[in-house]
Amino acid sequence: MKILNLYSCFTGPASLFDITGRKVIDLRPGANDVRQLTPGVYFVRQGSDANRVAKIMITR
């Protein structure tokens, strides 16, 4: 199972975007199931603050 954990740096709801900028899922603090996503580069952004972005890699 693929799980993405959002920790203390993301204190509220966030969204996961693919490399093209398309929102793929909404995230919440703690464990998030991402097994439906294909491997690749994704970006986590909290709220509308473009300065709070984290790049992640999802692998097999």
C-alpha distance matrix in Angstrom:
0.0 3.8 6.4 10.0 12.5 16.1 18.7 22.5 23.4 22.0 23.7 23.5 21.8 20.7 19.8 17.7 19.9 19.7 22.2 24.8 24.8 23.3 21.3 17.9 16.6 18.0 16.4 17.5 17.9 15.1 11.4 10.5 7.6 8.1 6.1 9.7 11.3 12.9 13.1 16.1 18.0 17.7 19.8 19.4 22.7 23.9 26.4 29.2 29.8 29.4 30.0 26.7 24.3 21.6 20.3 16.7 15.2 11.8 11.4 9.7
3.8 0.0 3.8 6.8 9.9 13.3 16.1 19.9 20.4 19.0 21.1 20.9 19.2 17.7 16.6 14.3 16.5 16.3 18.8 21.6 21.4 20.3 18.3 15.2 14.0 15.4 13.7 15.2 15.6 13.3 9.8 8.4 6.1 5.5 4.7 8.5 9.0 10.7 10.5 13.0 14.5 14.0 16.1 15.8 19.2 20.6 23.3 26.0 26.4 25.8 26.3 23.1 20.6 17.9 16.5 13.0 11.7 8.4 8.8 8.3
6.4 3.8 0.0 3.8 6.3 9.8 12.6 16.3 17.1 15.7 17.5 17.6 16.2 15.0 14.7 13.0 15.9 16.5 19.2 21.9 21.1 20.1 17.7 14.9 13.0 13.6 11.2 12.0 12.0 9.5 6.1 5.4 4.8 5.7 7.2 10.5 10.8 13.1 12.8 14.5 15.1 13.8 15.1 13.9 17.1 17.9 20.7 23.7 24.0 23.8 24.1 20.6 18.6 16.0 15.5 12.2 12.0 9.6 11.1 11.6
10.0 6.8 3.8 0.0 3.8 6.6 9.7 13.4 13.7 12.2 14.5 14.7 13.5 12.0 11.9 10.3 13.4 14.5 17.0 19.9 18.7 18.1 15.6 13.5 11.6 11.7 8.9 9.9 9.7 8.0 5.8 5.0 6.4 6.5 9.3 11.9 11.2 13.5 12.8 13.6 13.2 11.4 11.9 10.4 13.6 14.5 17.5 20.4 20.4 20.2 20.4 16.9 14.9 12.4 12.2 9.4 10.3 8.9 11.4 13.0
12.5 9.9 6.3 3.8 0.0 3.8 6.2 10.0 11.0 9.9 11.8 12.7 12.4 11.6 12.7 12.1 15.5 17.2 19.6 22.4 20.8 20.5 17.7 16.1 13.7 12.8 9.3 8.8 7.2 5.0 4.5 6.1 8.8 10.0 12.8 15.4 14.9 17.3 16.5 16.9 15.9 13.9 13.6 11.3 13.8 13.8 16.9 20.1 19.8 20.1 19.8 16.1 14.9 12.5 13.4 11.2 12.8 12.2 14.7 16.4
16.1 13.3 9.8 6.6 3.8 0.0 3.8 7.0 7.6 6.1 8.2 9.4 9.6 9.0 10.9 11.2 14.6 17.0 19.2 21.8 19.6 19.6 16.8 16.0 13.5 11.8 8.1 7.2 5.0 5.0 6.7 7.9 11.3 12.1 15.5 17.5 16.6 19.1 18.3 18.0 16.4 13.8 12.4 9.4 11.1 10.5 13.8 17.0 16.4 17.1 16.6 12.8 12.2 10.5 12.4 11.3 13.9 14.1 17.0 19.2
18.7 16.1 12.6 9.7 6.2 3.8 0.0 3.8 5.7 5.9 7.4 9.9 11.5 11.5 14.0 14.6 17.9 20.2 22.2 24.8 22.6 22.9 20.1 19.6 17.1 15.1 11.5 9.7 6.4 6.3 9.0 11.2 14.6 15.7 18.9 21.2 20.2 22.5 21.4 21.0 19.1 16.8 15.1 12.1 13.2 12.1 15.3 18.4 17.3 18.3 17.1 13.3 13.5 11.9 14.3 13.6 16.3 16.9 19.6 21.9
22.5 19.9 16.3 13.4 10.0 7.0 3.8 0.0 3.8 5.3 5.8 9.3 11.9 12.4 15.5 16.7 19.8 22.4 24.2 26.6 24.1 24.7 21.9 22.0 19.5 17.0 13.6 11.5 8.0 9.1 12.4 14.5 18.1 19.2 22.5 24.6 23.5 25.8 24.7 23.9 21.6 19.1 16.8 13.6 13.9 12.0 14.9 17.9 16.3 17.8 16.1 12.6 13.8 13.0 15.9 16.0 19.1 20.2 23.0 25.5
23.4 20.4 17.1 13.7 11.0 7.6 5.7 3.8 0.0 3.8 6.1 9.2 11.4 11.0 13.9 14.9 17.6 20.2 21.6 23.9 21.3 22.4 20.0 20.5 18.6 16.3 13.3 12.0 9.4 11.2 14.0 15.3 18.7 19.2 22.6 24.3 22.8 24.8 23.6 22.2 19.5 17.0 14.3 11.3 11.1 9.6 12.7 15.2 13.2 14.3 12.4 9.0 10.4 9.9 13.3 14.1 17.6 19.2 22.3 25.2
22.0 19.0 15.7 12.2 9.9 6.1 5.9 5.3 3.8 0.0 3.8 5.8 7.6 7.4 10.6 12.3 15.2 18.3 20.1 22.1 19.3 19.8 17.1 17.6 15.3 12.7 9.9 8.5 6.6 9.3 12.1 12.8 16.4 16.9 20.6 21.9 20.6 23.0 22.3 21.2 18.6 15.6 12.8 9.3 8.8 6.7 9.8 12.8 11.6 13.1 12.2 8.5 9.7 9.8 13.1 13.8 17.2 18.3 21.7 24.3
23.7 21.1 17.5 14.5 11.8 8.2 7.4 5.8 6.1 3.8 0.0 3.8 7.1 8.7 12.4 14.8 17.9 21.2 23.4 25.1 22.0 22.2 19.1 19.6 16.9 13.7 10.9 8.5 6.3 9.5 12.9 14.0 17.7 18.9 22.6 23.9 23.0 25.8 25.4 24.5 22.1 19.0 16.2 12.5 11.5 8.5 10.3 13.6 12.9 15.2 14.5 11.1 13.0 13.5 16.8 17.4 20.7 21.4 24.8 27.1
23.5 20.9 17.6 14.7 12.7 9.4 9.9 9.3 9.2 5.8 3.8 0.0 3.8 6.4 10.2 13.2 16.3 19.9 22.3 23.6 20.3 20.0 16.7 17.4 14.5 11.0 8.8 6.6 6.3 10.1 13.0 13.2 16.8 18.0 21.7 22.4 21.8 24.8 24.9 24.1 21.9 18.4 15.7 11.9 10.5 7.1 7.9 11.5 11.8 14.5 14.7 11.5 13.2 14.2 17.3 17.9 21.1 21.5 24.9 27.1
21.8 19.2 16.2 13.5 12.4 9.6 11.5 11.9 11.4 7.6 7.1 3.8 0.0 3.8 7.1 10.4 13.5 17.1 19.9 20.9 17.6 16.9 13.4 14.0 11.0 7.3 5.9 4.8 6.7 10.3 12.2 11.4 14.6 15.5 19.2 19.5 18.9 22.0 22.6 21.9 19.9 16.3 13.9 10.3 9.0 6.3 6.7 10.4 11.7 13.9 15.0 11.9 12.7 13.8 16.4 16.7 19.6 19.6 23.2 25.2
20.7 17.7 15.0 12.0 11.6 9.0 11.5 12.4 11.0 7.4 8.7 6.4 3.8 0.0 3.8 6.9 9.9 13.5 16.2 17.3 14.1 13.7 10.4 11.3 8.9 6.0 5.0 6.2 8.1 11.2 12.4 10.9 13.8 13.7 17.5 17.6 16.4 19.2 19.6 18.6 16.4 12.7 10.2 6.7 5.5 4.1 5.8 9.0 10.1 11.3 12.7 9.6 9.6 10.6 12.9 13.5 16.5 16.8 20.5 22.7
19.8 16.6 14.7 11.9 12.7 10.9 14.0 15.5 13.9 10.6 12.4 10.2 7.1 3.8 0.0 3.8 6.5 10.1 13.1 13.9 10.9 10.0 6.7 7.6 5.9 4.4 5.3 8.3 10.9 13.3 13.5 11.0 12.9 12.0 15.6 15.1 13.6 16.3 17.0 15.9 13.9 10.2 8.2 5.7 5.4 6.3 7.5 9.7 11.2 11.5 13.5 11.0 9.8 10.6 11.9 12.4 14.8 14.9 18.6 20.8
17.7 14.3 13.0 10.3 12.1 11.2 14.6 16.7 14.9 12.3 14.8 13.2 10.4 6.9 3.8 0.0 3.8 6.9 10.0 11.5 9.2 8.5 5.8 5.8 5.4 6.2 6.8 10.3 12.5 14.0 13.4 10.6 11.7 9.8 13.2 12.7 10.5 12.8 13.3 12.1 10.3 6.6 5.6 4.6 6.5 8.9 10.8 12.4 13.5 12.7 14.5 12.1 9.7 9.5 9.6 9.5 11.5 11.4 15.1 17.4
19.9 16.5 15.9 13.4 15.5 14.6 17.9 19.8 17.6 15.2 17.9 16.3 13.5 9.9 6.5 3.8 0.0 3.8 6.7 7.7 5.5 5.3 4.3 5.5 7.4 9.1 10.5 14.0 16.2 17.8 17.1 14.1 14.7 12.1 14.9 13.7 10.9 12.3 12.9 11.0 9.0 5.6 5.1 6.4 7.7 10.9 12.3 12.8 13.9 12.2 14.5 13.0 10.1 10.3 9.6 10.1 11.6 12.0 15.5 17.9
19.7 16.3 16.5 14.5 17.2 17.0 20.2 22.4 20.2 18.3 21.2 19.9 17.1 13.5 10.1 6.9 3.8 0.0 3.8 5.5 5.4 5.5 6.5 6.6 9.5 12.1 13.5 17.1 19.1 20.2 18.9 15.9 15.6 12.4 14.4 13.0 9.6 9.9 10.4 8.2 6.7 4.7 6.4 9.1 11.1 14.5 16.0 16.3 17.1 14.9 17.0 15.7 12.4 12.0 10.0 10.0 10.4 10.6 13.6 16.0
22.2 18.8 19.2 17.0 19.6 19.2 22.2 24.2 21.6 20.1 23.4 22.3 19.9 16.2 13.1 10.0 6.7 3.8 0.0 3.8 5.5 7.5 9.6 10.3 13.3 15.7 16.8 20.2 21.9 22.9 21.9 19.1 18.9 15.6 17.3 16.1 12.4 11.7 11.3 8.2 6.1 5.8 7.4 10.9 12.6 16.3 18.0 17.6 17.9 15.1 16.9 16.3 12.8 12.3 9.7 10.5 10.6 11.9 14.5 17.1
24.8 21.6 21.9 19.9 22.4 21.8 24.8 26.6 23.9 22.1 25.1 23.6 20.9 17.3 13.9 11.5 7.7 5.5 3.8 0.0 3.8 5.7 9.0 10.5 13.9 16.3 18.2 21.7 23.9 25.2 24.3 21.2 21.0 17.7 19.4 17.5 14.2 13.7 14.2 11.4 9.9 9.1 10.0 13.0 13.9 17.4 18.3 17.4 18.2 15.4 17.8 17.7 14.6 15.0 13.0 14.1 14.4 15.3 17.8 20.1
24.8 21.4 21.1 18.7 20.8 19.6 22.6 24.1 21.3 19.3 22.0 20.3 17.6 14.1 10.9 9.2 5.5 5.4 5.5 3.8 0.0 3.8 6.4 9.0 11.9 13.6 15.6 19.0 21.2 23.0 22.5 19.5 19.9 17.1 19.4 17.7 14.7 15.1 15.7 13.1 10.9 8.8 8.3 10.6 10.7 14.0 14.6 13.6 14.7 12.1 14.9 14.8 12.1 13.1 12.1 13.6 14.8 15.8 18.9 21.3
23.3 20.3 20.1 18.1 20.5 19.6 22.9 24.7 22.4 19.8 22.2 20.0 16.9 13.7 10.0 8.5 5.3 5.5 7.5 5.7 3.8 0.0 3.8 6.2 9.4 11.7 14.3 17.9 20.6 22.3 21.5 18.2 18.1 15.4 17.6 15.4 12.8 13.8 15.3 13.5 12.2 9.8 9.9 11.4 11.8 14.6 14.8 14.3 16.2 14.4 17.4 16.7 14.2 15.1 14.2 14.9 15.8 15.9 18.9 20.8
21.3 18.3 17.7 15.6 17.7 16.8 20.1 21.9 20.0 17.1 19.1 16.7 13.4 10.4 6.7 5.8 4.3 6.5 9.6 9.0 6.4 3.8 0.0 3.8 6.0 7.9 10.7 14.3 17.2 19.0 18.3 15.0 15.3 13.2 15.8 13.9 11.9 13.8 15.4 14.1 12.8 9.6 9.2 9.5 9.8 12.0 12.2 12.6 14.7 13.7 16.6 15.3 13.2 14.0 13.7 14.2 15.5 15.2 18.5 20.3
17.9 15.2 14.9 13.5 16.1 16.0 19.6 22.0 20.5 17.6 19.6 17.4 14.0 11.3 7.6 5.8 5.5 6.6 10.3 10.5 9.0 6.2 3.8 0.0 3.8 7.2 9.8 13.5 16.6 17.7 16.3 12.7 12.3 9.9 12.3 10.1 8.4 10.8 12.9 12.5 12.1 9.2 10.0 10.3 11.6 13.8 14.5 15.6 17.6 16.7 19.2 17.3 14.9 14.9 14.2 13.6 14.2 13.0 16.1 17.4
16.6 14.0 13.0 11.6 13.7 13.5 17.1 19.5 18.6 15.3 16.9 14.5 11.0 8.9 5.9 5.4 7.4 9.5 13.3 13.9 11.9 9.4 6.0 3.8 0.0 3.8 6.4 10.0 13.3 14.5 13.3 9.7 9.9 8.6 11.6 10.1 9.4 12.6 14.5 14.5 14.0 10.8 10.9 9.8 11.0 12.2 13.0 14.9 17.0 16.9 19.1 16.7 14.8 14.8 14.8 13.9 15.0 13.7 16.8 18.1
18.0 15.4 13.6 11.7 12.8 11.8 15.1 17.0 16.3 12.7 13.7 11.0 7.3 6.0 4.4 6.2 9.1 12.1 15.7 16.3 13.6 11.7 7.9 7.2 3.8 0.0 3.8 7.0 10.5 12.4 12.1 9.1 10.6 10.5 13.9 13.1 12.7 16.0 17.5 17.3 16.2 12.6 11.7 9.4 9.7 9.8 10.3 12.8 15.0 15.6 17.7 15.0 14.0 14.4 15.3 14.9 16.7 15.8 19.1 20.6
16.4 13.7 11.2 8.9 9.3 8.1 11.5 13.6 13.3 9.9 10.9 8.8 5.9 5.0 5.3 6.8 10.5 13.5 16.8 18.2 15.6 14.3 10.7 9.8 6.4 3.8 0.0 3.8 6.9 8.7 8.7 6.4 9.1 9.6 13.3 13.7 13.2 16.5 17.4 17.3 16.0 12.6 11.5 8.5 9.4 8.9 10.5 13.7 15.0 15.9 17.2 13.9 13.1 12.9 14.2 13.5 15.5 14.7 18.1 19.7
17.5 15.2 12.0 9.9 8.8 7.2 9.7 11.5 12.0 8.5 8.5 6.6 4.8 6.2 8.3 10.3 14.0 17.1 20.2 21.7 19.0 17.9 14.3 13.5 10.0 7.0 3.8 0.0 3.8 6.3 7.6 7.0 10.4 12.0 15.6 16.5 16.4 19.8 20.4 20.4 19.1 15.7 14.3 10.9 11.3 9.6 11.1 14.8 15.8 17.3 18.2 14.6 14.6 14.4 16.3 15.6 17.9 17.3 20.5 22.0
17.9 15.6 12.0 9.7 7.2 5.0 6.4 8.0 9.4 6.6 6.3 6.3 6.7 8.1 10.9 12.5 16.2 19.1 21.9 23.9 21.2 20.6 17.2 16.6 13.3 10.5 6.9 3.8 0.0 3.8 6.8 8.0 11.8 13.7 17.1 18.7 18.5 21.5 21.6 21.5 20.0 16.9 15.3 11.8 12.3 10.4 12.6 16.3 16.4 18.1 18.1 14.4 14.7 14.1 16.3 15.6 18.1 17.8 20.9 22.6
15.1 13.3 9.5 8.0 5.0 5.0 6.3 9.1 11.2 9.3 9.5 10.1 10.3 11.2 13.3 14.0 17.8 20.2 22.9 25.2 23.0 22.3 19.0 17.7 14.5 12.4 8.7 6.3 3.8 0.0 3.8 6.6 10.1 12.5 15.5 17.7 17.9 20.8 20.7 21.1 20.1 17.5 16.6 13.5 14.9 13.7 16.1 19.7 19.8 21.1 20.9 17.1 16.9 15.5 17.1 15.6 17.5 16.8 19.3 20.7
11.4 9.8 6.1 5.8 4.5 6.7 9.0 12.4 14.0 12.1 12.9 13.0 12.2 12.4 13.5 13.4 17.1 18.9 21.9 24.3 22.5 21.5 18.3 16.3 13.3 12.1 8.7 7.6 6.8 3.8 0.0 3.8 6.7 9.4 12.0 14.5 15.0 18.0 18.0 19.1 18.7 16.4 16.3 13.8 15.9 15.5 17.9 21.4 21.8 22.6 22.7 18.9 18.0 16.2 17.1 14.8 16.0 14.5 16.7 17.6
10.5 8.4 5.4 5.0 6.1 7.9 11.2 14.5 15.3 12.8 14.0 13.2 11.4 10.9 11.0 10.6 14.1 15.9 19.1 21.2 19.5 18.2 15.0 12.7 9.7 9.1 6.4 7.0 8.0 6.6 3.8 0.0 3.8 6.2 9.3 11.2 11.7 14.9 15.5 16.6 16.5 14.0 14.2 12.1 14.4 14.4 16.6 19.9 20.7 21.2 21.9 18.3 17.0 15.3 15.8 13.5 14.5 12.6 15.1 15.9
7.6 6.1 4.8 6.4 8.8 11.3 14.6 18.1 18.7 16.4 17.7 16.8 14.6 13.8 12.9 11.7 14.7 15.6 18.9 21.0 19.9 18.1 15.3 12.3 9.9 10.6 9.1 10.4 11.8 10.1 6.7 3.8 0.0 3.8 5.9 7.9 9.3 12.6 13.6 15.5 16.2 14.3 15.4 14.0 16.7 17.3 19.4 22.4 23.4 23.5 24.5 21.2 19.3 17.5 17.1 14.4 14.4 11.7 13.5 13.6
8.1 5.5 5.7 6.5 10.0 12.1 15.7 19.2 19.2 16.9 18.9 18.0 15.5 13.7 12.0 9.8 12.1 12.4 15.6 17.7 17.1 15.4 13.2 9.9 8.6 10.5 9.6 12.0 13.7 12.5 9.4 6.2 3.8 0.0 3.8 5.5 5.7 8.9 10.0 11.8 12.8 11.1 13.0 12.5 15.5 17.0 19.2 21.6 22.6 22.2 23.3 20.2 17.8 15.8 14.8 11.9 11.4 8.5 10.5 10.9
6.1 4.7 7.2 9.3 12.8 15.5 18.9 22.5 22.6 20.6 22.6 21.7 19.2 17.5 15.6 13.2 14.9 14.4 17.3 19.4 19.4 17.6 15.8 12.3 11.6 13.9 13.3 15.6 17.1 15.5 12.0 9.3 5.9 3.8 0.0 3.8 5.5 7.9 9.3 12.2 14.2 13.4 15.9 15.9 19.1 20.7 22.9 25.3 26.3 25.6 26.8 23.8 21.2 19.0 17.4 14.3 12.8 9.2 9.9 8.9
9.7 8.5 10.5 11.9 15.4 17.5 21.2 24.6 24.3 21.9 23.9 22.4 19.5 17.6 15.1 12.7 13.7 13.0 16.1 17.5 17.7 15.4 13.9 10.1 10.1 13.1 13.7 16.5 18.7 17.7 14.5 11.2 7.9 5.5 3.8 0.0 3.8 6.7 9.6 12.2 14.2 13.3 15.9 16.2 19.1 20.9 22.6 24.6 26.1 25.3 27.0 24.3 21.6 19.9 18.3 15.5 14.1 10.8 11.7 10.8
11.3 9.0 10.8 11.2 14.9 16.6 20.2 23.5 22.8 20.6 23.0 21.8 18.9 16.4 13.6 10.5 10.9 9.6 12.4 14.2 14.7 12.8 11.9 8.4 9.4 12.7 13.2 16.4 18.5 17.9 15.0 11.7 9.3 5.7 5.5 3.8 0.0 3.8 6.5 8.5 10.5 9.8 12.8 13.8 16.8 19.2 21.1 22.7 23.9 22.7 24.3 21.9 18.8 17.1 15.0 12.5 10.9 7.9 9.4 9.6
12.9 10.7 13.1 13.5 17.3 19.1 22.5 25.8 24.8 23.0 25.8 24.8 22.0 19.2 16.3 12.8 12.3 9.9 11.7 13.7 15.1 13.8 13.8 10.8 12.6 16.0 16.5 19.8 21.5 20.8 18.0 14.9 12.6 8.9 7.9 6.7 3.8 0.0 3.8 6.4 9.4 10.1 13.6 15.5 18.7 21.5 23.6 24.9 25.8 24.0 25.5 23.4 20.0 18.0 15.3 12.7 10.3 7.4 7.9 7.9
13.1 10.5 12.8 12.8 16.5 18.3 21.4 24.7 23.6 22.3 25.4 24.9 22.6 19.6 17.0 13.3 12.9 10.4 11.3 14.2 15.7 15.3 15.4 12.9 14.5 17.5 17.4 20.4 21.6 20.7 18.0 15.5 13.6 10.0 9.3 9.6 6.5 3.8 0.0 3.8 7.3 9.1 12.8 15.0 18.5 21.4 24.0 25.2 25.6 23.6 24.6 22.5 19.0 16.4 13.3 10.4 7.3 4.8 4.6 6.0
16.1 13.0 14.5 13.6 16.9 18.0 21.0 23.9 22.2 21.2 24.5 24.1 21.9 18.6 15.9 12.1 11.0 8.2 8.2 11.4 13.1 13.5 14.1 12.5 14.5 17.3 17.3 20.4 21.5 21.1 19.1 16.6 15.5 11.8 12.2 12.2 8.5 6.4 3.8 0.0 3.8 6.5 10.2 13.1 16.4 19.7 22.3 23.2 23.2 20.9 21.7 20.1 16.4 14.0 10.6 8.4 5.6 5.3 6.6 9.2
18.0 14.5 15.1 13.2 15.9 16.4 19.1 21.6 19.5 18.6 22.1 21.9 19.9 16.4 13.9 10.3 9.0 6.7 6.1 9.9 10.9 12.2 12.8 12.1 14.0 16.2 16.0 19.1 20.0 20.1 18.7 16.5 16.2 12.8 14.2 14.2 10.5 9.4 7.3 3.8 0.0 3.8 7.0 10.3 13.4 16.9 19.6 20.2 19.9 17.4 18.1 16.6 12.8 10.6 7.1 5.9 4.7 6.5 9.0 12.2
17.7 14.0 13.8 11.4 13.9 13.8 16.8 19.1 17.0 15.6 19.0 18.4 16.3 12.7 10.2 6.6 5.6 4.7 5.8 9.1 8.8 9.8 9.6 9.2 10.8 12.6 12.6 15.7 16.9 17.5 16.4 14.0 14.3 11.1 13.4 13.3 9.8 10.1 9.1 6.5 3.8 0.0 3.8 6.8 9.9 13.4 15.9 16.7 16.7 14.5 15.6 13.8 10.2 8.5 5.9 5.3 6.2 7.4 10.9 13.9
19.8 16.1 15.1 11.9 13.6 12.4 15.1 16.8 14.3 12.8 16.2 15.7 13.9 10.2 8.2 5.6 5.1 6.4 7.4 10.0 8.3 9.9 9.2 10.0 10.9 11.7 11.5 14.3 15.3 16.6 16.3 14.2 15.4 13.0 15.9 15.9 12.8 13.6 12.8 10.2 7.0 3.8 0.0 3.8 6.4 10.0 12.7 13.4 13.0 10.9 11.9 10.1 6.5 5.6 4.5 6.0 8.6 10.4 14.1 17.2
19.4 15.8 13.9 10.4 11.3 9.4 12.1 13.6 11.3 9.3 12.5 11.9 10.3 6.7 5.7 4.6 6.4 9.1 10.9 13.0 10.6 11.4 9.5 10.3 9.8 9.4 8.5 10.9 11.8 13.5 13.8 12.1 14.0 12.5 15.9 16.2 13.8 15.5 15.0 13.1 10.3 6.8 3.8 0.0 3.8 6.7 9.8 11.3 11.1 10.0 10.9 8.1 5.5 5.1 6.4 7.5 10.7 12.0 15.7 18.7
22.7 19.2 17.1 13.6 13.8 11.1 13.2 13.9 11.1 8.8 11.5 10.5 9.0 5.5 5.4 6.5 7.7 11.1 12.6 13.9 10.7 11.8 9.8 11.6 11.0 9.7 9.4 11.3 12.3 14.9 15.9 14.4 16.7 15.5 19.1 19.1 16.8 18.7 18.5 16.4 13.4 9.9 6.4 3.8 0.0 3.8 6.4 7.6 7.3 6.9 8.2 5.8 4.6 6.7 9.0 11.0 14.3 15.7 19.5 22.4
23.9 20.6 17.9 14.5 13.8 10.5 12.1 12.0 9.6 6.7 8.5 7.1 6.3 4.1 6.3 8.9 10.9 14.5 16.3 17.4 14.0 14.6 12.0 13.8 12.2 9.8 8.9 9.6 10.4 13.7 15.5 14.4 17.3 17.0 20.7 20.9 19.2 21.5 21.4 19.7 16.9 13.4 10.0 6.7 3.8 0.0 3.8 6.5 6.3 7.8 8.8 5.9 7.0 9.1 12.2 13.8 17.2 18.4 22.1 24.9
26.4 23.3 20.7 17.5 16.9 13.8 15.3 14.9 12.7 9.8 10.3 7.9 6.7 5.8 7.5 10.8 12.3 16.0 18.0 18.3 14.6 14.8 12.2 14.5 13.0 10.3 10.5 11.1 12.6 16.1 17.9 16.6 19.4 19.2 22.9 22.6 21.1 23.6 24.0 22.3 19.6 15.9 12.7 9.8 6.4 3.8 0.0 3.8 5.5 8.1 10.0 8.3 9.8 12.6 15.4 17.2 20.4 21.4 25.2 27.7
29.2 26.0 23.7 20.4 20.1 17.0 18.4 17.9 15.2 12.8 13.6 11.5 10.4 9.0 9.7 12.4 12.8 16.3 17.6 17.4 13.6 14.3 12.6 15.6 14.9 12.8 13.7 14.8 16.3 19.7 21.4 19.9 22.4 21.6 25.3 24.6 22.7 24.9 25.2 23.2 20.2 16.7 13.4 11.3 7.6 6.5 3.8 0.0 3.8 6.0 8.8 8.7 10.2 13.6 16.2 18.5 21.8 23.0 26.8 29.5
29.8 26.4 24.0 20.4 19.8 16.4 17.3 16.3 13.2 11.6 12.9 11.8 11.7 10.1 11.2 13.5 13.9 17.1 17.9 18.2 14.7 16.2 14.7 17.6 17.0 15.0 15.0 15.8 16.4 19.8 21.8 20.7 23.4 22.6 26.3 26.1 23.9 25.8 25.6 23.2 19.9 16.7 13.0 11.1 7.3 6.3 5.5 3.8 0.0 3.8 5.4 5.7 8.2 11.8 14.8 17.6 21.1 22.9 26.7 29.7
29.4 25.8 23.8 20.2 20.1 17.1 18.3 17.8 14.3 13.1 15.2 14.5 13.9 11.3 11.5 12.7 12.2 14.9 15.1 15.4 12.1 14.4 13.7 16.7 16.9 15.6 15.9 17.3 18.1 21.1 22.6 21.2 23.5 22.2 25.6 25.3 22.7 24.0 23.6 20.9 17.4 14.5 10.9 10.0 6.9 7.8 8.1 6.0 3.8 0.0 3.8 5.5 6.4 10.2 12.6 15.8 19.1 21.2 24.9 28.1
30.0 26.3 24.1 20.4 19.8 16.6 17.1 16.1 12.4 12.2 14.5 14.7 15.0 12.7 13.5 14.5 14.5 17.0 16.9 17.8 14.9 17.4 16.6 19.2 19.1 17.7 17.2 18.2 18.1 20.9 22.7 21.9 24.5 23.3 26.8 27.0 24.3 25.5 24.6 21.7 18.1 15.6 11.9 10.9 8.2 8.8 10.0 8.8 5.4 3.8 0.0 3.8 5.9 9.3 12.2 15.6 19.1 21.7 25.2 28.6
26.7 23.1 20.6 16.9 16.1 12.8 13.3 12.6 9.0 8.5 11.1 11.5 11.9 9.6 11.0 12.1 13.0 15.7 16.3 17.7 14.8 16.7 15.3 17.3 16.7 15.0 13.9 14.6 14.4 17.1 18.9 18.3 21.2 20.2 23.8 24.3 21.9 23.4 22.5 20.1 16.6 13.8 10.1 8.1 5.8 5.9 8.3 8.7 5.7 5.5 3.8 0.0 3.8 6.9 10.4 13.2 16.9 19.2 22.8 26.1
24.3 20.6 18.6 14.9 14.9 12.2 13.5 13.8 10.4 9.7 13.0 13.2 12.7 9.6 9.8 9.7 10.1 12.4 12.8 14.6 12.1 14.2 13.2 14.9 14.8 14.0 13.1 14.6 14.7 16.9 18.0 17.0 19.3 17.8 21.2 21.6 18.8 20.0 19.0 16.4 12.8 10.2 6.5 5.5 4.6 7.0 9.8 10.2 8.2 6.4 5.9 3.8 0.0 3.8 6.8 9.9 13.4 15.9 19.4 22.8
21.6 17.9 16.0 12.4 12.5 10.5 11.9 13.0 9.9 9.8 13.5 14.2 13.8 10.6 10.6 9.5 10.3 12.0 12.3 15.0 13.1 15.1 14.0 14.9 14.8 14.4 12.9 14.4 14.1 15.5 16.2 15.3 17.5 15.8 19.0 19.9 17.1 18.0 16.4 14.0 10.6 8.5 5.6 5.1 6.7 9.1 12.6 13.6 11.8 10.2 9.3 6.9 3.8 0.0 3.8 6.5 10.2 12.8 16.2 19.7
20.3 16.5 15.5 12.2 13.4 12.4 14.3 15.9 13.3 13.1 16.8 17.3 16.4 12.9 11.9 9.6 9.6 10.0 9.7 13.0 12.1 14.2 13.7 14.2 14.8 15.3 14.2 16.3 16.3 17.1 17.1 15.8 17.1 14.8 17.4 18.3 15.0 15.3 13.3 10.6 7.1 5.9 4.5 6.4 9.0 12.2 15.4 16.2 14.8 12.6 12.2 10.4 6.8 3.8 0.0 3.8 7.0 10.1 13.3 16.9
16.7 13.0 12.2 9.4 11.2 11.3 13.6 16.0 14.1 13.8 17.4 17.9 16.7 13.5 12.4 9.5 10.1 10.0 10.5 14.1 13.6 14.9 14.2 13.6 13.9 14.9 13.5 15.6 15.6 15.6 14.8 13.5 14.4 11.9 14.3 15.5 12.5 12.7 10.4 8.4 5.9 5.3 6.0 7.5 11.0 13.8 17.2 18.5 17.6 15.8 15.6 13.2 9.9 6.5 3.8 0.0 3.8 6.6 9.8 13.4
15.2 11.7 12.0 10.3 12.8 13.9 16.3 19.1 17.6 17.2 20.7 21.1 19.6 16.5 14.8 11.5 11.6 10.4 10.6 14.4 14.8 15.8 15.5 14.2 15.0 16.7 15.5 17.9 18.1 17.5 16.0 14.5 14.4 11.4 12.8 14.1 10.9 10.3 7.3 5.6 4.7 6.2 8.6 10.7 14.3 17.2 20.4 21.8 21.1 19.1 19.1 16.9 13.4 10.2 7.0 3.8 0.0 3.8 6.3 10.0
11.8 8.4 9.6 8.9 12.2 14.1 16.9 20.2 19.2 18.3 21.4 21.5 19.6 16.8 14.9 11.4 12.0 10.6 11.9 15.3 15.8 15.9 15.2 13.0 13.7 15.8 14.7 17.3 17.8 16.8 14.5 12.6 11.7 8.5 9.2 10.8 7.9 7.4 4.8 5.3 6.5 7.4 10.4 12.0 15.7 18.4 21.4 23.0 22.9 21.2 21.7 19.2 15.9 12.8 10.1 6.6 3.8 0.0 3.8 6.9
11.4 8.8 11.1 11.4 14.7 17.0 19.6 23.0 22.3 21.7 24.8 24.9 23.2 20.5 18.6 15.1 15.5 13.6 14.5 17.8 18.9 18.9 18.5 16.1 16.8 19.1 18.1 20.5 20.9 19.3 16.7 15.1 13.5 10.5 9.9 11.7 9.4 7.9 4.6 6.6 9.0 10.9 14.1 15.7 19.5 22.1 25.2 26.8 26.7 24.9 25.2 22.8 19.4 16.2 13.3 9.8 6.3 3.8 0.0 3.8
9.7 8.3 11.6 13.0 16.4 19.2 21.9 25.5 25.2 24.3 27.1 27.1 25.2 22.7 20.8 17.4 17.9 16.0 17.1 20.1 21.3 20.8 20.3 17.4 18.1 20.6 19.7 22.0 22.6 20.7 17.6 15.9 13.6 10.9 8.9 10.8 9.6 7.9 6.0 9.2 12.2 13.9 17.2 18.7 22.4 24.9 27.7 29.5 29.7 28.1 28.6 26.1 22.8 19.7 16.9 13.4 10.0 6.9 3.8 0.0
